[in-house]
Amino acid sequence: MWLQACTAAKPGTAQTFARDEQQIRAVLSTQTAAWNRGDVAAFMQGYWQSDSLLFIGKNGPTRGWQRTLENYRRSYPDAAAMGQLSFSQLRVHPIGADAAHVVGHWQLARPTAGDVGGWFTLLFRKIEGKWVIVADHSS
């Protein structure tokens, strides 16, 4: 429905957004691969490297890329704690020429620490030609 609204307003938007959606999904795929090999720093490359990055989790909001990285490292100190990440039920919606909204489900399979999962909402922006997460609300 969002895609139809955008295409009605601007010809060619559907084709442009199809490419953008592929790039956004590639960011998420790259993040999944990095997480699953235990590389939190590489996982964080999908986020905007700015003090304005917003991450909202169970402990409330965190601002900044470095603080978010530190929180991930503290919460997931080793490969066993990290487990294997998967995303499902992804819905990618354009909200402008350089912005998209993503909703999905995350799951961590952790044989020794117990499986966990939840839902997330991401705000992606295209900054300097690259799609990055500028806000993440995960539960």
Secondary structure, DSSP 8 states (H G I E B T S, - for coil): -HHHHHHHHSTTHHHHHHHHHHHHHHHHHHHHHHHHTT-HHHHGGGB--STT-EEEETTEEEESHHHHHHHHHHH--SHHHH-EEEEEEEEEEEEETTEEEEEEEEEEE-TTT--EEEEEEEEEEEETTEEEEEEEEE-
